[in-house]
Amino acid sequence: MAKIKKAYFCRNCGVESPKWVGRCPSCGEWNTYVEEVVSKETKNSVSFRPERSGNVPVPIGEIRHRDHTRIDLYSGETNRVLGGGLVPGSLVLLGGEPGIGKSTLSLQIALHARELRTLYVSGEESPQQIKLRADRLGIRNDNCLIYSETKLEDILNQVTQLAPQLVVIDSIQTIYTDTIESSPGSVSQIRECAGLMLKYAKETMTPIFIIGHITKDGIIAGPKILEHIVDVVLQFEGDNNNIYRILRSIKNRFGATSEIGVFEMRSEGLVEVDNPSEILLSQYDESLSGIAIGASIDGARPYLIETQALVSTAAYGTPQRSTTGFDTKRLNMLLAVLEKRLNFKMYSKDVFLNFAGGFRISDTGMDMAVVASVLSSSLDRAIPGDICFAGEIGLSGEIRPASRTEQRIAEAARLGFKRIVVSGYYQSNKNAQPGNIRVIPVSRVDELARVLFGHGA
């Protein structure tokens, strides 16, 4: 009879303990330890025979670059986020909320790569259900093989026999191995399965996509060590009530984490958005107050986005501060600056802030656009449609230069804007040609108010 061993694992970081503890000594989280049953006798029973053997240390000067040529996934947005394509032998983790489109994106990746022999392993859907989604996407690829299985041993056997050039696992929480007695989705199962997938990917140079669910806190379910095992962590973000999705790189060993990919969810699947600025700017027949256009940058991609604000008299004693896609604490700070530097009585006003397209903005260079929209709504005066903003606001009311201001100016000029308001402390690059656009420098928020509405402290 096999000897059974019980242990406790931290759900957050995966650290093992022989007994239950209230606070994890590794990550410091409380009440994260769960009991699991592990078996040591059959731990090494999972094996596979990689096609390439005889791996020996090689001087770095003798490594050929063509051995690491990136694989084209025939998706410009996905290639952009990965850093130019998929690196052979990489293990990529794709996370996102339920219903956001993770399975659709992964299936599109498998179907679009017609030149690659792809194995799509699904532990959540039957082959018939996957076929229905493929028919809806309208993509035909006989090189894509569908395999519905959750047992890791059977998956590795099929992978060894078929020797695919790309493997997609949907999802890591449904896969289990007989070497671990705990249920699928547990800390030990996820850690063991991910480790074996990584070993296979590195020894056979086969790239593997694995899909991971996220918790209610917005982090990928399972131990934190899962994100350390994989080479790339991609986050698929968006609002289920909105059609736009953002693919963001959180970790990338083979490229930068400053790139994003934008998709539009349609009935025929996810459609790439090459120019996000055009979809984030609304067209109105008449000028409306409370609307300002901000030049933002997410990663290395500049785009213009519409900022909407509504300022009204507070109906109750405590004014409301509601934001969609923006940090509420930062909005409170900007409102305090307006009250201090411009004598705006914001303590008696309700303020609501929203960004077009359901985007979440963390760029501090959007501060000036937020303040401009709040001023416009408070004074009930519209901002001209040919002007946009790029600048960060400090506590003393000074306007600081936004990062990569040159790219913001160039994007505004490309979209036909005639004027852009930037920080007066911005040192322009004489070699950069902003195009047919006028750059207006302002150094303080009271100057911004005078430039827009002739109003100052």
C-alpha positions in Angstrom: 0.0 0.0 0.0 1.4 3.4 -1.0 2.4 5.7 1.7 0.3 8.8 1.9 1.6 12.1 3.1 -0.5 15.1 4.1 0.8 18.6 3.8 -0.4 22.2 3.9 0.2 24.5 1.0 -0.2 28.3 0.7 -2.7 29.2 -2.0 -0.9 32.4 -2.7 2.8 31.5 -3.0 2.7 27.6 -2.9 5.0 27.2 0.1 4.6 23.8 1.8 4.2 23.4 5.6 3.9 20.2 7.7 1.2 21.8 9.7 -1.4 24.5 9.4 -0.3 28.1 10.1 -2.4 31.2 10.2 0.0 33.5 8.5 2.3 32.4 5.6 6.0 32.9 6.6 6.9 33.4 2.9 4.3 35.9 1.5 2.8 37.1 4.8 -0.8 36.4 3.7 -3.3 35.3 6.3 -5.5 32.1 6.2 -4.2 30.9 2.8 -3.0 27.4 3.9 -5.0 24.4 2.7 -4.5 20.7 3.4 -3.7 18.4 0.5 -2.8 14.8 0.2 0.4 14.0 -1.8 2.0 10.6 -2.6 5.7 10.3 -2.9 6.0 6.8 -4.4 4.8 7.5 -7.9 6.1 11.1 -8.2 8.6 10.2 -11.0 6.3 8.0 -13.0 5.4 10.7 -15.5 7.9 10.7 -18.3 8.2 11.4 -21.9 10.9 10.9 -24.6 11.9 14.2 -26.1 12.8 14.1 -29.8 16.1 15.9 -29.1 18.5 14.2 -26.7 22.2 14.6 -25.7 21.8 18.1 -24.3 25.2 19.4 -23.3 26.5 22.8 -22.2 27.4 25.1 -25.1 29.5 28.3 -25.2 27.3 31.3 -25.6 29.3 32.3 -28.7 28.4 29.1 -30.5 24.6 29.5 -30.0 23.1 30.3 -33.4 20.4 33.0 -33.6 18.3 31.0 -36.0 17.7 28.4 -33.3 15.6 31.0 -31.5 13.8 32.6 -34.4 10.4 33.8 -33.3 7.3 32.1 -34.6 4.7 34.2 -36.4 1.2 33.7 -34.9 -0.4 35.7 -37.8 -1.9 38.1 -35.3 -0.3 41.5 -35.3 -1.6 42.4 -31.8 -0.5 39.1 -30.2 2.9 39.3 -31.9 3.3 42.9 -30.6 2.6 41.9 -27.0 4.9 38.9 -27.1 7.7 41.1 -28.4 7.6 40.2 -32.1 6.4 36.6 -32.1 6.4 33.4 -30.1 9.8 32.1 -28.9 10.3 28.3 -29.4 10.3 26.4 -26.1 8.4 29.1 -24.2 5.6 28.5 -21.7 3.0 31.3 -22.0 0.3 31.8 -19.4 -2.9 33.6 -20.5 -5.2 34.8 -17.7 -8.4 36.7 -17.6 -11.9 36.9 -16.0 -14.6 34.3 -16.9 -16.3 35.1 -20.2 -13.7 37.7 -21.3 -12.7 35.6 -24.3 -9.6 33.6 -23.3 -10.7 30.4 -25.0 -11.8 32.4 -28.1 -8.4 34.1 -28.3 -6.4 30.9 -27.8 -8.5 29.0 -30.4 -8.0 31.9 -32.9 -4.2 31.6 -32.2 -4.3 27.9 -32.9 -6.5 28.2 -36.1 -4.6 31.2 -37.6 -1.2 29.4 -37.4 -1.9 27.3 -40.5 1.7 26.5 -41.1 2.1 25.0 -37.6 0.9 21.6 -36.5 -1.1 22.6 -33.5 -2.6 20.5 -30.7 -5.5 22.2 -28.8 -6.1 20.4 -25.5 -9.4 21.3 -23.8 -10.3 20.1 -20.3 -13.5 22.2 -20.2 -15.2 21.6 -23.5 -16.0 18.7 -25.8 -14.6 18.6 -29.4 -18.2 19.3 -30.6 -18.4 22.5 -28.6 -15.0 23.6 -29.9 -16.1 22.9 -33.4 -19.1 25.1 -33.0 -16.8 28.0 -31.9 -14.5 27.3 -34.8 -17.4 27.5 -37.2 -18.5 30.8 -35.7 -15.0 32.2 -36.1 -15.1 31.1 -39.8 -11.5 29.8 -39.8 -10.6 26.4 -41.3 -7.3 24.8 -40.4 -6.9 21.0 -40.7 -3.5 21.3 -39.1 -5.2 22.1 -35.8 -5.9 18.9 -33.8 -8.5 18.9 -31.0 -8.0 16.7 -27.9 -10.4 16.7 -24.9 -8.5 15.4 -21.9 -7.6 16.4 -18.4 -5.1 13.7 -17.4 -1.5 15.0 -17.8 -0.1 11.6 -18.5 -2.4 11.0 -21.5 -1.8 14.5 -22.8 2.0 14.1 -22.7 1.7 10.7 -24.4 -0.3 12.3 -27.3 2.1 15.2 -27.5 5.0 12.9 -27.7 3.4 10.8 -30.5 2.1 13.7 -32.5 5.1 16.1 -31.9 3.1 19.3 -32.5 4.8 22.6 -33.2 2.4 24.5 -30.9 0.3 23.2 -27.9 -2.6 25.0 -26.3 -3.9 23.9 -22.9 -7.4 25.1 -21.7 -7.1 25.3 -18.8 -4.4 24.6 -16.2 -6.9 24.4 -13.4 -8.6 21.3 -15.0 -5.4 19.3 -15.6 -4.3 16.8 -13.1 -1.6 14.1 -12.7 -1.8 10.7 -10.9 1.4 11.5 -9.0 -0.5 13.9 -6.8 -3.5 12.7 -4.8 -5.2 16.1 -4.5 -8.0 17.3 -6.8 -7.5 19.2 -10.0 -6.9 23.0 -9.5 -5.2 22.5 -6.1 -1.9 24.1 -5.4 0.2 21.0 -5.7 -1.6 19.8 -8.9 -1.1 23.2 -10.6 2.6 23.4 -9.6 3.4 19.8 -10.7 1.5 20.0 -14.0 3.1 23.4 -14.9 6.5 22.1 -14.0 6.2 19.1 -16.3 4.9 21.2 -19.1 7.8 23.6 -18.7 10.2 20.6 -18.8 8.7 19.3 -22.0 8.7 22.7 -23.6 12.4 23.4 -22.9 13.6 19.9 -23.9 11.6 19.7 -27.2 11.6 23.5 -28.0 7.8 23.3 -28.3 5.9 26.5 -27.3 3.0 25.9 -25.0 0.0 28.2 -24.3 -1.8 27.5 -21.0 -5.0 29.3 -19.9 -5.4 30.2 -16.3 -8.5 31.5 -14.4 -8.3 34.5 -12.1 -9.7 35.0 -8.7 -12.2 37.6 -7.5 -9.2 39.8 -6.5 -8.1 39.9 -10.1 -5.0 37.7 -9.8 -4.3 34.4 -11.5 -5.7 31.5 -9.5 -3.3 29.0 -8.1 0.0 29.5 -6.3 2.1 32.5 -7.1 4.9 30.2 -8.1 2.9 29.4 -11.3 3.8 32.9 -12.6 7.4 32.3 -11.7 7.5 29.0 -13.6 6.2 30.3 -16.9 8.2 32.5 -19.3 5.4 34.9 -20.3 2.3 36.0 -18.4 -0.4 37.7 -20.4 -3.5 39.3 -18.9 -6.7 39.6 -21.0 -8.7 42.5 -19.7 -12.0 44.2 -20.5 -15.5 44.7 -19.4 -18.1 42.1 -20.2 -20.5 45.0 -21.0 -18.1 46.5 -23.5 -16.8 45.1 -26.8 -13.2 46.1 -26.4 -10.5 43.9 -24.9 -6.9 44.6 -24.0 -4.1 41.9 -24.1 -1.4 43.1 -21.6 2.0 41.6 -20.9 2.7 41.3 -17.1 5.8 39.3 -17.4 8.0 38.6 -20.5 11.4 37.0 -20.4 11.9 37.5 -24.1 10.6 41.1 -24.5 9.3 44.2 -22.9 6.2 44.3 -20.7 5.2 47.8 -22.1 3.2 46.6 -25.1 -0.6 46.1 -25.3 -2.9 44.6 -27.9 -6.4 45.9 -28.5 -9.2 43.6 -29.8 -12.9 44.1 -30.5 -15.2 41.3 -29.6 -17.7 40.6 -32.4 -20.0 37.7 -33.3 -17.3 36.3 -35.5 -14.7 36.4 -32.8 -11.9 38.8 -31.7 -11.0 41.4 -34.3 -7.7 43.3 -34.0 -7.8 47.1 -33.6 -4.8 48.6 -35.3 -5.7 52.2 -34.4 -7.3 52.4 -30.9 -7.5 56.2 -31.1 -10.3 56.1 -33.7 -12.5 53.9 -31.6 -12.0 55.9 -28.4 -13.0 59.3 -29.9 -16.7 60.0 -30.3 -18.2 62.3 -32.9 -20.8 64.8 -31.8 -23.0 67.1 -33.9 -22.7 69.8 -31.2 -20.2 70.8 -28.6 -20.9 69.3 -25.2 -19.5 70.3 -21.8 -17.6 67.9 -19.6 -15.7 66.3 -22.5 -11.9 66.6 -23.0 -9.5 64.6 -25.2 -6.4 63.3 -23.6 -3.3 62.0 -25.2 -2.3 58.8 -23.3 0.3 56.1 -23.6 -0.1 52.5 -22.5 3.2 50.8 -22.6 4.8 52.0 -25.9 1.6 52.7 -27.8 0.2 56.2 -27.8 -3.6 56.8 -28.3 -6.1 59.5 -27.8 -9.1 58.8 -25.5 -12.2 60.8 -24.6 -12.5 61.8 -21.0 -16.1 62.5 -19.7 -16.9 64.3 -16.4 -20.1 65.3 -14.8 -20.1 67.8 -11.9 -23.4 68.5 -10.1 -24.5 69.9 -6.8 -24.4 67.2 -4.0 -28.0 66.2 -3.1 -26.8 64.7 0.2 -24.4 65.8 2.9 -21.4 63.8 1.6 -20.5 64.5 -2.1 -20.1 61.4 -4.3 -16.9 60.6 -6.1 -17.4 57.9 -8.8 -14.9 56.9 -11.4 -14.9 54.3 -14.2 -11.4 53.3 -15.3 -9.5 55.8 -13.2 -8.1 55.8 -9.6 -10.6 57.4 -7.3 -7.9 58.5 -4.9 -6.1 60.4 -7.7 -9.3 62.0 -8.7 -9.8 63.2 -5.1 -6.3 64.7 -5.2 -6.9 66.5 -8.5 -10.2 67.9 -7.1 -8.3 69.1 -3.9 -5.8 70.9 -6.2 -8.7 72.7 -8.0 -10.3 73.7 -4.8 -7.0 75.0 -3.4 -5.5 76.7 -6.4 -8.7 77.9 -8.3 -11.1 78.3 -5.4 -13.6 75.9 -6.9 -16.0 74.7 -4.3 -15.7 71.0 -5.0 -16.6 70.0 -1.4 -20.2 70.6 -2.3 -20.2 68.9 -5.7 -20.8 65.3 -6.9 -18.1 64.3 -9.5 -18.5 61.4 -11.9 -15.6 60.5 -14.3 -15.7 58.0 -17.2 -13.4 57.1 -20.1 -14.7 56.0 -23.5 -14.5 52.4 -24.5 -14.4 51.1 -20.9 -10.6 51.6 -20.8 -8.7 51.6 -17.5 -6.2 54.5 -17.3 -3.2 54.5 -15.0 -1.2 57.1 -17.0 -0.5 60.2 -14.9 -0.2 62.1 -18.1 -4.0 62.1 -18.3 -4.3 64.4 -15.3 -4.7 67.5 -17.4 -7.4 66.0 -19.5 -9.3 64.9 -16.3 -9.0 68.4 -14.8 -10.1 70.0 -18.1 -13.2 67.9 -18.3 -14.1 68.6 -14.7 -13.7 72.4 -15.3 -15.7 72.2 -18.4 -18.6 70.4 -16.7 -18.4 72.7 -13.6 -18.6 75.8 -15.7 -20.9 74.2 -18.3 -18.7 75.4 -21.1 -17.6 73.1 -23.9 -14.0 72.6 -24.9 -13.2 73.0 -28.6 -13.0 69.7 -30.4 -9.7 70.4 -32.0 -7.7 70.5 -28.8 -6.2 67.7 -26.6 -4.2 67.5 -23.4 -1.1 65.8 -22.1 0.4 66.6 -18.7 0.7 65.5 -15.1 -0.5 67.7 -12.2 1.3 68.0 -8.9 0.0 68.9 -5.4 1.1 72.5 -5.7 -0.8 72.9 -8.9 2.2 72.7 -11.2 1.9 70.9 -14.5 4.7 68.4 -15.1 5.7 67.0 -18.5 4.1 63.7 -19.4 6.3 60.8 -20.3 7.0 60.4 -24.1 5.4 63.7 -24.8 6.8 63.6 -28.4 4.8 60.5 -29.2 1.6 62.0 -27.8 2.1 65.1 -29.9 2.7 63.1 -33.0 -0.4 60.9 -32.4 -2.5 64.0 -32.0 -1.1 65.6 -35.1 -1.7 62.3 -37.1 -5.4 62.4 -36.1 -5.9 65.9 -37.2 -5.9 67.9 -33.9 -4.9 71.5 -34.3 -3.8 72.2 -30.8 -2.3 70.3 -27.8 -1.8 71.6 -24.3 1.4 70.3 -22.7 3.5 71.2 -19.7 5.4 74.5 -19.8 8.4 72.6 -18.4 8.5 70.3 -21.4 11.7 70.5 -23.4 10.8 69.9 -27.0 13.0 67.9 -29.3 14.1 70.2 -32.1 14.6 67.2 -34.4 11.0 66.0 -33.8 8.5 67.4 -36.3 5.1 67.6 -34.6 3.3 68.3 -37.9 0.5 70.7 -38.4 -0.3 71.1 -34.7 0.2 74.0 -32.3 1.8 73.2 -29.0 0.5 75.3 -26.1 2.6 75.2 -22.9 1.1 75.8 -19.5 2.9 75.6 -16.2 0.0 75.7 -13.6 -3.6 74.8 -13.4 -4.7 78.4 -13.2 -3.0 79.0 -16.5 -4.9 76.0 -17.9 -8.2 77.5 -16.8 -7.4 80.9 -18.4 -6.3 79.2 -21.7 -9.6 77.3 -21.9 -12.2 79.6 -20.4 -10.5 82.8 -19.3 -11.0 81.7 -15.7 -8.4 81.9 -13.0 -7.8 82.0 -9.3 
